[in-house]
Amino acid sequence: MRELYESLRPKEARMLHWSAAAAAAALWFSIAWRDAWVLLLVPIIGGWFVFLVRRNRRLDPMGHAEEDHLF
């Protein structure tokens, strides 16, 4: 799969990303049609994930806090 992705041209890779995003949005709305809580939970979980990633990068931007103690 990785070889296939790396062999794509930039325009094809962009098209793949947008089609994956459109498929995810269609799936999200089709599930939300059945249960409205999905409309709220998915953005809340995504926002919480973004918050945690940004906080982690701010606390340890290079990602080697544990490795510094070894040297």
CYANA upper distance limits for C-alpha pairs under 8 A (distance plus 0.5 A):
  1 MET  CA      5 TYR  CA      6.80
  2 ARG  CA      6 GLU  CA      6.60
  3 GLU  CA      7 SER  CA      6.62
  4 LEU  CA      8 LEU  CA      7.22
  5 TYR  CA     13 ALA  CA      7.80
  8 LEU  CA     12 GLU  CA      6.24
  8 LEU  CA     13 ALA  CA      6.31
  9 ARG  CA     13 ALA  CA      6.65
 10 PRO  CA     14 ARG  CA      6.64
 11 LYS  CA     15 MET  CA      6.68
 12 GLU  CA     16 LEU  CA      6.64
 13 ALA  CA     17 HIS  CA      6.76
 14 ARG  CA     18 TRP  CA      6.75
 15 MET  CA     19 SER  CA      6.56
 16 LEU  CA     20 ALA  CA      6.62
 17 HIS  CA     21 ALA  CA      6.71
 18 TRP  CA     22 ALA  CA      6.59
 19 SER  CA     23 ALA  CA      6.58
 20 ALA  CA     24 ALA  CA      6.62
 21 ALA  CA     25 ALA  CA      6.64
 22 ALA  CA     26 ALA  CA      6.60
 23 ALA  CA     27 LEU  CA      6.60
 24 ALA  CA     28 TRP  CA      6.51
 25 ALA  CA     29 PHE  CA      6.66
 26 ALA  CA     30 SER  CA      6.56
 27 LEU  CA     31 ILE  CA      6.65
 28 TRP  CA     32 ALA  CA      6.50
 28 TRP  CA     38 VAL  CA      8.02
 28 TRP  CA     39 LEU  CA      8.17
 29 PHE  CA     33 TRP  CA      6.49
 29 PHE  CA     39 LEU  CA      8.10
 30 SER  CA     34 ARG  CA      7.61
 31 ILE  CA     35 ASP  CA      7.01
 31 ILE  CA     38 VAL  CA      7.65
 32 ALA  CA     36 ALA  CA      5.48
 32 ALA  CA     37 TRP  CA      7.52
 32 ALA  CA     38 VAL  CA      5.69
 32 ALA  CA     39 LEU  CA      6.25
 36 ALA  CA     40 LEU  CA      7.94
 37 TRP  CA     41 LEU  CA      6.54
 38 VAL  CA     42 VAL  CA      6.35
 39 LEU  CA     43 PRO  CA      7.72
 40 LEU  CA     44 ILE  CA      6.79
 41 LEU  CA     45 ILE  CA      6.49
 42 VAL  CA     46 GLY  CA      6.57
 43 PRO  CA     47 GLY  CA      6.40
 44 ILE  CA     48 TRP  CA      6.57
 45 ILE  CA     49 PHE  CA      6.64
 46 GLY  CA     50 VAL  CA      6.74
 47 GLY  CA     51 PHE  CA      6.63
 48 TRP  CA     52 LEU  CA      6.70
 49 PHE  CA     53 VAL  CA      6.68
 50 VAL  CA     54 ARG  CA      6.63
 51 PHE  CA     55 ARG  CA      6.59
 52 LEU  CA     56 ASN  CA      6.54
 53 VAL  CA     57 ARG  CA      6.67
 54 ARG  CA     58 ARG  CA      6.62
 55 ARG  CA     59 LEU  CA      6.72
 56 ASN  CA     60 ASP  CA      6.52
 56 ASN  CA     61 PRO  CA      7.93
 57 ARG  CA     61 PRO  CA      4.93
 57 ARG  CA     62 MET  CA      8.06
 57 ARG  CA     63 GLY  CA      8.10
 60 ASP  CA     64 HIS  CA      7.68
 60 ASP  CA     65 ALA  CA      6.95
 64 HIS  CA     68 ASP  CA      6.85
 65 ALA  CA     69 HIS  CA      8.05
 66 GLU  CA     70 LEU  CA      7.99
 67 GLU  CA     71 PHE  CA      7.86
